[in-house]
Amino acid sequence: GDGILGVGELLLLLSLTCDGLTGAVQERMKTEYKTKSGHMMMSMNKWSIMYLGIGLLLTGEGLEFIGFIKRHPSVIWELATFSVASALGQFFIFMCVSEFGPLPCSIITTTRKFFTVLASVIIFGNTLIPRQWFGTFLVFIGIFLDGMYGNQKTKTISEIRNIKSP
């Protein structure tokens, strides 16, 4: 039946939660350790290789992939070009985080995703139902408000008291 939340919505909530946690951790690393983009990218890729390597070994997908490549060697070019494009995109994302912080990076990547969806609607004729347009609207209102008010310094209680007293 129709539940309140489907698998897609749960995965979206998980993704948003991870995005929020990642931004906070990246900001802390940037502030406390002066981490640069290349170091963050290399460390993340080392951990990804380890986790994915374990997953490939446990599931046997690695052998299936090698068999697929043997049957379809022409896919190597597509994989190589995809890998280069992905590495460049990842480099620019990490550079943006290390130079400007996670909030501008989040705004940039979310804006890019929105224009990808918009292009999909315009170029390929895909449609969005009203609920999806409403969700898109909420995301951009949130990003706009976060961009406007997110970097403002919060006032301490003593600063508030000094403002109120003559």
C-alpha positions in Angstrom: 0.0 0.0 0.0 0.8 3.7 0.0 2.9 4.4 3.1 3.7 7.9 4.4 7.3 7.5 3.3 8.6 5.3 0.5 12.1 4.0 0.0 13.0 7.0 -2.2 12.0 9.5 0.5 13.9 7.6 3.2 17.0 7.6 1.0 16.6 11.3 0.4 16.3 12.0 4.1 19.5 9.9 4.7 21.3 11.8 1.9 20.3 15.2 3.4 21.3 14.1 6.8 24.7 13.0 5.5 25.1 16.3 3.6 24.4 18.2 6.8 26.9 16.2 8.8 29.5 16.3 6.1 29.3 20.1 5.9 29.7 20.5 9.6 32.7 18.1 9.7 34.3 19.8 6.7 33.9 23.2 8.3 35.5 21.9 11.5 38.4 20.3 9.6 38.9 23.5 7.6 38.9 25.7 10.7 40.8 23.5 13.2 43.3 21.8 10.9 43.5 24.1 7.9 42.9 21.2 5.6 43.4 21.8 1.9 41.2 20.4 -0.9 43.8 17.9 -2.3 44.3 16.3 1.1 40.6 16.0 1.8 40.0 14.5 -1.6 42.9 12.0 -1.2 41.7 10.9 2.2 38.1 10.5 1.2 39.2 8.4 -1.9 41.4 6.2 0.2 38.5 5.4 2.6 36.1 4.9 -0.4 38.5 2.4 -2.0 38.8 0.5 1.2 35.1 0.3 1.9 34.2 -0.5 -1.8 37.0 -3.0 -2.0 35.6 -4.9 1.0 32.1 -4.7 -0.5 33.4 -6.0 -3.9 35.1 -8.9 -2.2 32.2 -9.8 0.0 29.6 -9.7 -2.7 31.6 -11.1 -5.6 30.7 -8.1 -7.8 34.3 -7.5 -8.6 34.5 -10.7 -10.6 31.2 -10.0 -12.3 32.6 -6.6 -13.3 35.7 -8.2 -14.8 33.6 -10.6 -16.7 31.4 -7.7 -18.0 34.6 -5.8 -19.2 35.8 -9.0 -21.0 32.5 -9.3 -22.8 32.1 -5.6 -23.6 35.6 -4.1 -23.9 34.3 -1.0 -25.6 32.9 0.2 -22.2 36.4 0.9 -21.0 36.5 4.2 -22.9 33.2 5.3 -21.4 34.4 4.3 -17.9 37.6 6.3 -18.4 35.9 9.5 -19.6 33.4 9.2 -16.7 36.2 8.7 -14.2 38.1 11.8 -15.5 34.9 13.9 -15.4 34.1 12.7 -11.9 37.6 13.4 -10.6 37.5 16.9 -12.0 34.1 17.5 -10.5 35.2 16.1 -7.2 38.3 18.3 -7.3 36.3 21.5 -7.8 33.9 20.5 -5.0 36.7 20.0 -2.6 38.4 23.1 -3.7 35.2 25.1 -3.2 34.8 23.6 0.3 38.4 24.3 1.4 38.4 27.8 -0.1 34.9 29.1 0.6 33.4 26.6 3.1 30.6 24.1 2.9 27.6 26.5 2.7 28.7 28.1 -0.7 29.6 24.7 -1.9 26.2 23.4 -1.0 24.5 26.3 -2.7 26.5 25.7 -5.9 26.0 21.9 -6.0 22.2 22.2 -5.2 21.8 24.9 -7.9 23.6 22.7 -10.4 21.3 19.8 -9.5 18.2 22.1 -9.9 19.4 23.1 -13.4 20.0 19.5 -14.3 16.4 18.7 -13.3 15.1 21.7 -15.2 17.1 20.7 -18.3 15.6 17.2 -18.0 12.2 18.7 -18.0 12.8 21.1 -20.9 15.1 19.0 -23.1 13.7 15.5 -22.5 10.1 16.4 -21.7 10.2 14.8 -18.3 7.4 16.1 -16.0 7.4 17.0 -12.3 4.2 16.6 -10.3 3.1 19.5 -8.2 4.5 17.9 -5.0 8.0 17.7 -6.7 7.8 21.4 -7.7 6.8 22.2 -4.2 9.8 20.3 -2.8 12.1 22.0 -5.2 10.7 25.4 -4.1 11.2 24.5 -0.4 14.8 23.4 -1.1 15.7 26.7 -2.7 13.9 28.8 -0.1 15.9 26.9 2.5 19.2 27.5 0.7 18.3 31.2 0.1 17.5 31.8 3.8 20.6 29.8 4.9 22.8 31.9 2.5 21.2 35.1 3.8 21.2 34.4 7.5 23.5 31.3 8.0 26.8 33.3 8.2 25.5 35.9 10.6 27.3 35.9 14.0 25.0 34.9 16.8 24.8 37.3 19.6 25.7 36.3 23.1 23.5 37.1 26.1 25.8 39.8 27.3 25.7 41.5 23.8 21.9 41.4 23.8 21.8 42.9 27.3 24.2 45.7 26.3 21.9 46.5 23.3 18.8 46.7 25.6 20.4 48.8 28.3 21.1 52.5 27.7 
